[in-house]
Amino acid sequence: MILLLESMHPEAEALLERCEPVLRATDPNGPQAPSSDIRAVLTRGRGLITKTLMDSFPELRLIGRVGVGLDNLDTAEAARRNIPVIFAPGLNARTVAEHTLALMLDLMRRITPWVNAGAEGRWEDRSRYQGDELAGLTLGIVGYGSIGQRVARLASAFEMQVVVAARPGKAIECEYPTLTLEELLATADVVSLHLPLTEQTKGIIGRDQIARMKPTACIVNTARGAHIDQTALCEALLAGRIGGFAADVLEPEPPAPDDPLLRSPRVCITPHISALTSATYRRTCLFIAENVVAVLEGRSPIERSVFRRQF
């Protein structure tokens, strides 16, 4: 039996059901009845797959994440139990990169506030318009994986100058100049985050890092909200020490209704939708389902679909 903590595309669910019965959780993080029938547990972004959950299913053979980020899975515990983790690296790169550029454009050109002005009939406000162009600005990319690489290519097409943060102690193959994080923060007009969330990357942008940035510089985050110290970010925005902030992710999600970020005129936030285009959602769900079925039927999944934890 396959337990779905969250729904998947109907075609993917149908594929799973042709392999084994599918049980759908009513609450992704509610208590799940112990069962020796559950052989696979799948989640998207909300449902947590913890040691406690794994303990409930003694015949568990694999876990799956419909997406890329694995911070809602206890991958260390899965590795200790020799339970493979199926995920979908790279499948969201195009849509997240496009969303990153959309946020960047919205932030720099001030599109959303001026859409509102037009809808409200405040055309006379155009005399006070202030916006910037991407061309000629320096984009600093922190996290040069499949998404960061695609963002770099799109930004180059907009005639931005691209620099990339080097990984401490690790070589990086890159056609763009590489800088230390400190150098990048001091140089970039826009800093775009594309890192996985780990203990090392949590809070990587804090008060000291923001202080290194130009007062006109902006941050764009389509990775994970916990990369940024949001208290420090709010302080910098209110004090005018940073130019703006755009994000598809926050910590926590959803934010509190009184979160000051939601009221700042120099902030553009979308509710974690960058990978939810219909084409990418369908493709990702089917990719996961196909590889989960392969494992359950004793076949080899696509190699890149299996997460390899580094200890």
N, C-alpha and C positions, 0 to 999 in steps of 0.2 A: 504494500500500500504506500502511496505517496501523499505526504501531508503538505498542503500549500498554506503557508502562513498569510500570504497575500495573493490576490488574483493575478492571472497571467492573460495574455492574449488568447481569445477563444480557440484559435487554431493550435496553439501550443498546448492548452489544456486537453484538447481532443487527442493530440498526439500522445500525451502522457496516459490518458485513459485507455488507449488501445494497448498500452503496455501493462498497466496495473490499475486497480481502483484508486481514485483520487478522493482524499478527505480534505475539505476546505475549512480552515479555522474561522471561527466567528470573530475572534479577537487575536490579532497577530502576536500580541504579547500577554494574552491571558493564559490561565493554566490549561495545559494540554493533558488529557488523560493518558496515563502510561499505557503502552501497547507494545506487544512483541510483533505486531503486524506491520509497523511502520518501517520501511526500508530506505526511504528518502524524505528529506525535509527541504523545501524550497522557500525562499523569501525574496523580497525586493529590497526596499530601503528601510522599512519600518520594523519589520519583524526581527527580533533578536534570536540568534541561534547560539545558546549558551551551553555550558557544561551541564547545568541542571536539566535543560531540555534534552540534551543527548542522553543523560542518565535515564530518561523516561522511555527510551526506545532501544532496548538491548540488541535488536537486530538491525540497527541503523547501518546502512552501507555507504551512503553518501549524503552530502548536503550541497545545496546550490544557491547561488546568488544571481538573481536576474539583474545584472549590471556589472559594474567594475569594482567600486569601492567595497572593501571587506571589513570595515570597522564595526559592522553589526553582527559579525560572526567571530566566534572564538576559534580562530584558525590554529592556534597552538594546541588546544584540546583536541581538535579534529586530527591533527598530525600525530599526537600521542596515541590516539585510538586507531591510527592508520585508516582514517575515513577521508576519502578524496573530497576536495572542494571544487565544484564546477562553477566557473564564472565566465564573463564575456569581455575579456580585455580588447580594447580597440574598437569595439562595435559602435560606441557612442562618440567616437572622436570627431566625426564630421559635424554632427548636430550640436555638440557642446562647443566646438570651436566657432561655429556660426553664431551661436547664442552669445559667446564671449565678445565677438566683434559687434553684435547688435547692442549689447550693454555698453560697450565702449563708445559706440557712436551716439547712443542715447545720452550718455553722460557728458561727452564732450560737446555735442551739438545742442544739448538741453532740449531734446525732442519732446519728452513727456510733458514738462511744464508748458511748453508752447502749443502742444496739441490741446491741452486743457484751456489755454488762453483762447485759441481759435474756437473751440466748442462753446465757450462762454461769451463769445462775441467781443473779446477784448483786443481787437485788431490794433487799436492805437498803442498797445503795449510794445509793439514791434520796435518802436523807437528806442526802447531800453534793452533790446536783445543783445546778449553777450554769449558767444559760443566760440568753439575752436575747431580746427580741422585736424584730422589725424595725420595728414601728410606732413612730414618733417619732424614729427614728434618721435621721441625715443620710447620704445616699448621694452620693458624688462620682463622676461619670462622666467618664472621660478617654477621649475618642474618641466623637464624637456622630454616627456614621454610622447605617446601618440597624439594626445590632445595639444600639448604645448607645441609640438612640431607643426601641427596643422594651423594653429593660431599664428605661428611665426610666418608661415607662407601667406596666409590671408593678410596679415598686417603688412607684409612686404608689398603686396599688390596695392595696398592703400598708401604706399610710399612712406611707410614708417621705417625708422631705423631700429633694428632689433638687436638686443643683447640678451644673453642667457646666463643665468646663475650657474656657476660651476658647482659640482657636488664635491664637498670636502673629502679628500682622499681617494676620489674615484675619477677616472678619465671619462670624458664625455665627447662623443663624436658629434660635431656641430659645425654648420657652415657659417654661423654667426659668431661675433666676438663673445667670449666668455669672461665673466667677471666674478669676483667674490660677491656674496649676497650684499655685503656692506657697500661695495663699489656700485653694484647695480641700483640699490636703493637711492644712493646719492645722485645717480646719473639719469634715471628713468623719469619720463613724464607720466607714464602709465605703468603700473606694476600689475602683472596678471599671474594669478596663482593656479597651478595645475599639478599639485602634489597629492600623493596618497596620504591619508591620515595615519600617522604612526606616533609613537611616543616622542620621536625625534622631531617631527614636523608640527606637532600640536603647539600652538602659540608661537609659531615661527615669526609672525609679525606682531610684535608687542610695542610697548612704549618707546624703548630704545631704538627699535628699527624705524618706527614712524618718525622719530625725531631726526633721523638721517635723511629723510626725503625732502624734496623741494616743497615749499608751502603751496605750490600750484599743482603738485602731482596728485594723481588719482590711483586708487586701488580697485582692481576688478577681481572678483573671486567666484569661480564656478567649480571649485574643488570641494572643500569642506569648510563649514563655518568655524570649526575649532582651530583652524590655522591662525586665526586672528584674535587678539585680545580686544573684544568689542568695547570694553570699558575705555581702554586707551584710545581706540578709534573714535568713539563718541566724543571724548574730551578734545581730541585733535580737531575734529570737525567743528565743534562748537567754538573753539578758540581760533579757528581760521588757520591752523597749522598744516592743513592738508586740503587739496582742492576738491576732492569728491570721492565717492565710494559707490560701486555698483556690484551687485552680487545676485547669485541664484541660490545661495546657501547661507544659512545663519546658524548660530549656536545659542540657544536651542531653536528647534523648529517644531511648530510655528513659534514666532517670537511673541512676547507678551504684548497685549494691545497698547500698553503705554511705553513700549520700547522707543527711545528717542530717535533711533535710526529711521523709523517709519515716518517721522515728521520732518526730517531734515530736507530742505530744498535742494541740497547737493548730493542726494542719495537716490539711487534707482535700484529697487529690489524686486525680483520675481520669485515666486514660491516653489523653487526647486523643480523647474519644468524643462530644463535645457535638454534633457535626453528623452523627453516624452513626445516627440513628434511621432505621428502614426507609423511612418516607415521604420524608424529606428526601434520603436517599442516592439513592433511585430517581429523584426529581424532578430532582436535580442532575445525575446521570449522563445522563438523557434530554435535559435542556436542552443540555448540552455536545455530546452526540452529534448532536442535530438541527442545531445551528449549525455543527459541523464538517462535516457532510454538505452543508449549504448552501454553504459556501465551496468544497468540493471539486467540487461540481456547478455552480459558477459563479453561484450565487444569493447574494443579500445575506443575511447573518446578522442576527439581532435586534441592533439597534444597541448596546444595553447589554451584550451578550455580548462585545464587542470592547474590549480594554483599550487605552486611549489614554495612552501614556507622555508625561509632561510633562518636557521637558528644561530 
